[in-house]
Amino acid sequence: MRDSSTDSIFPNDSDGEWWKKTTVYHIYLRSFFDTNGDGIGDIPGVIEKLDYLKDLGYETIWISPFTQSPQRDFGYDISDYFSISPQYGDMALFEMLVQEVHGRKMKLIFDLVLNHTSNEHAWFKESASSRDNPKADWYIWKNGKGRNGMKPPNNWRAMAGNKAWTYYPERKQFNYTAFLPFQPDLNYHNPEVKQAMFDVVRFWLKKGVDGFRLDIISAIYEDAELRSNPPSFRLTPSDKSLSIFFQNLKNNFLHEKSFEFATELRSIVDEFDNPRRVLIGESHGDEALINQFCYNNGKNGLNAIFLFKAISTPFKAENYRKMLLTFEEHFPEPLIPTLVFANHDRTRIISRLGGSVAKAKLLALFQFTCRGIPFTYFGDEIGIPRVRIPLKQGKDAIAIQHNWVPQFLVDKSPEILNRDECRTPMLWNEKPNAGFCADSVKPWLPVAENFKEINVDRQMADSDSLFNFYKKVIHLRHETPALHAGNLEIAHDLCNKKILAYNRIFGGKKYSVVLNMSRYAQKNPVNHSRILLSTHLQSEAHQLQPFEGRVTMLD
């Protein structure tokens, strides 16, 4: 039965599958805007900046976790699903945020962590206290091996590199964690757990959220017999494989029952269908496998997968062409891929591109003209760089766990080991602390040293800035149905090692997108067409400048 209790929260919305043509702005709440002077971003800070996002053209806001938490993993370790962490605000402020977002005809989703809780959650404290309490089977417990039962039950490793098992003397058993030791996994083989988490989902849907980005949905279920994983030759994961630390994580990730869970979750969310709500699940792995989360062409499971392929794909024309082929093969209509080039765990875009604004503009053109859901990590629209923070000074739990790694090795890595480096505060203006917090306040993380050169105010005033290009391409996407709703056709005959070309087609109209992904000028393969947008303010009809991209309307 449909729940009508939220009808008054939403503006009239008859646009069914709105997520297919939306643009998403990812806010890492702690670092966005501080209004109460504690050096930490908060919910009122998001409210204050909604018009900034609306003006840029974003239609959906995705916010990192804000529920009650010890903040050891900054919200991904939840101690109470039904209350707000005081440093971010309270429930009244959250309800105001929902109203303000919907009042601007925008959508609001947030990170929902279903896989695990904090070890400070009341459920876990009760579960860990004995083997015969009402919550004893709400988490994953197992007797140890060896003469004294002090060896882990199996060989599983956690995704963060640590051992997956922690011994608790109160129970004389080991507890399983898929990520960090203080984030115990819930036991979804227990029906009580599943129903409790469905109640969490319903609670926030009744509050008016438009959906969820589901954190590590791939880890929801584990092998019921807790069998050891087979060996693998891989040390680090890839976008095609979940093998890591020399084992294949087949028994604790991407279990077949996790795909079934997506179907069950869909039925809960569909109780709230005015308007429809979206489910986007985070998962690594082969696209041919993880698309099973979207059972029945997305109508019976998740609506989309939060994909990592774009982040790991090198900035080359042929690599991007192959990426498009993969997306079109495994997420064809009515499914849709996600276009994610950065998030709160990975190196900043501009730093991955060697500081090149020209490349960043070209990547933005690609992201907002492909068929897919584009996600922008906060600050990427102005090119916030990776801020080097020594491991030993890190606040990130992974940095703390790996602070023994020599700093010179960390500095040479293209990817971050200290996630603080991609979570530094938003750069709003040239004032002290870049306008993120009051001048006299110490921000929770340091702001980028070049904030006087890279900030919102400065880029707003520069017609050729990265910010203004983002604004142009996002608005072009909105105004052009082919770019947000059309089919995609790769122009293979025009593609080569330096040029990527594809067409977007809708309602009898055809648009060409051509990207010169090289540092040399190239002959323009598309002539006799009207240029709608270029990454460069000045363009020559028959030649593409280095790292120039264009959108043209074909005759």
Helices and strands as residue ranges (DSSP letters): G 18-21, E 24-27, G 29-31, H 43-48, H 50-56, E 60-63, E 67-68, E 80-84, H 91-103, E 107-112, H 122-129, E 141-142, E 165-168, E 173-176, H 191-206, E 211-214, G 217-219, E 243-244, E 247-248, H 256-269, E 278-282, H 287-290, G 291-294, E 304-306, H 309-312, H 317-330, E 338-340, H 349-352, H 357-369, E 373-377, G 391-393, H 397-401, H 407-412, G 419-422, G 432-435, H 456-460, H 466-479, H 481-485, E 487-490, G 492-494, E 499-506, E 509-516, E 522-523, E 530-534, E 543-544, E 549-553
